Amino acid sequence: MAAKKDYTFEEAMEQLEQIVNKLEEGDVPLEEAIEHFQEGMSLSKFCHDRLQKIEKQMEQILHEDGTLAPFTVQEEE
């Protein structure tokens, strides 16, 4: 499957969009549609995993001394 290739997030999203467009056209033979669907699911999982990884990284902030701490937003009173 193509999702095993080293895609960037943006490349994977673009590929996924192309697959969705092909499937929406409806002119794809059934076996080819199934292959596209499977590739799309793989790309979707890849993108989801990448987003979760980035989300976890964003939950921490790097201080000037190199230590990590949880990121919190302080609301104005």
N, C-alpha and C positions, 0 to 999 in steps of 0.2 A: 504494500500500500504506500501511497505517496507521502502520507503523514510521517513515515519513519525517516524521511529525508530531513536534513537539518534546515527546517524552515525558520524564518523569523516569525514573530507573531503576525506581523503585517502580511507577509507572504502567505501564511496559512489562511488568514481571513480572506484574502483575495482569491485564493484557490477554492475555498469553501463557497464564496459568493458565486464563482463561475459554475460550480457543481449545482448549486441551487437553481441558477438560471437555466442550465441545461435540463434539469428535471422538471422545472415549471413549464418549459416549452412543450413537453409531452410527446415529442417526436422521437424519443429514445427507445430502442428495443428493450424489452423487459430485462434480459440478462445484463445488458449494459447499464440499465437504470439501477439494478441491484448493486453492481460494482461501484457505480457513482455514489449510491447511498452509503455503502460500506466505507468508502474513502471519505465521504463527508462526515460520517460519524467519528472516524478516526481523527480527522482534522478538528472537529468540534471538541473532542476530548483533549487534544493537544492544546488548543486555545484556552480551554477551561483550566487545565493544569497550570499553564503559564500565568494566567490571571491570578490564580490562588497563590502561586509562589510570590508574585509581585505584591499582592495584598499583604502577605505575611511580612515581607521586607518593609513595607510602608508602615507597619505597626510599631516599628522601632525607629529611634532617632539616634544618630551618631553624634556624640558630644565632641568638643574640641580635643579632649584628652584621649579620644579613641574608644571610649566605653559606649556601650549601647544601653539605651533605656527605653521603656515603653513610651510611645508617642501619645500625648494627650492634648486635647484642645481646651484651652482655658477661656471660658466665656467671660465677657465683660459684665461687670455688675452695674 
